[in-house]
Amino acid sequence: MDEQQKYCYTEEVLIHIEAALTELDLLRNLLGNPDTVQSREVWVRLQTFLTHVGMVSKLFFPPTGNKVSQQRGTDLQSHLEIDDKNPINNRDARNATEHLDERMDN
């Protein structure tokens, strides 16, 4: 990965982290308000938060066997000093919402 690619991927990570943090703040505000704690907007904010976090996870830890993607993930992990034990490597919560349709069918 050259320096320009590192810059572009780092910017992409930053965009998603900033968006995730914004959604987290909005979610906390909704959960802290008795008038909105049970609203649909809570679910929307949670899903949006998890989508952004999931994108960061995919950038560092690509879910495919594609060698180019795997190398990008390894290079990006090294560049930003992220190891395999980082919590962003766990996609359980994101997968639970992303595959909600399958869970509902079952």
C-alpha positions, -999 to 999 in steps of 0.1 A, spaced: 0 0 0 15 33 -10 13 66 9 -16 79 -11 -36 47 -5 -28 49 32 -41 84 33 -74 75 15 -81 45 37 -72 65 68 -97 92 58 -124 66 51 -118 52 86 -120 86 101 -153 94 83 -169 63 96 -156 68 131 -169 104 132 -203 93 119 -205 64 144 -197 87 173 -223 112 161 -249 83 160 -238 71 194 -244 106 209 -279 107 193 -286 72 205 -276 81 241 -298 112 240 -328 91 229 -322 65 255 -319 92 282 -352 107 274 -383 89 287 -403 102 257 -380 86 231 -365 56 249 -390 33 232 -391 51 199 -383 36 165 -356 62 162 -336 43 188 -335 13 165 -326 35 135 -298 52 153 -285 18 166 -285 3 131 -267 34 117 -241 33 144 -235 -4 138 -233 1 100 -205 27 104 -186 6 130 -191 -24 106 -174 -5 78 -144 3 100 -143 -34 109 -144 -45 73 -116 -21 64 -93 -35 90 -105 -71 90 -120 -79 55 -145 -107 57 -136 -122 23 -109 -145 12 -99 -120 -15 -61 -116 -13 -61 -79 -22 -87 -71 5 -67 -92 30 -35 -74 22 -53 -40 25 -65 -50 59 -31 -61 70 -14 -30 57 -40 -7 73 -38 -26 106 0 -21 106 -3 16 95 -27 25 123 -14 0 149 -45 -21 152 -41 -57 163 -63 -88 160 -74 -84 196 -90 -50 189 -128 -50 197 -135 -37 162 -126 -72 150 -158 -86 167 -188 -82 144 -214 -101 164 -236 -70 171 -234 -58 136 -242 -92 122 -271 -96 145 -288 -65 130 -275 -70 94 -290 -105 93 -322 -96 112 -343 -107 83 -330 -143 86 -335 -143 123 -371 -131 118 -377 -158 92 -365 -185 116 
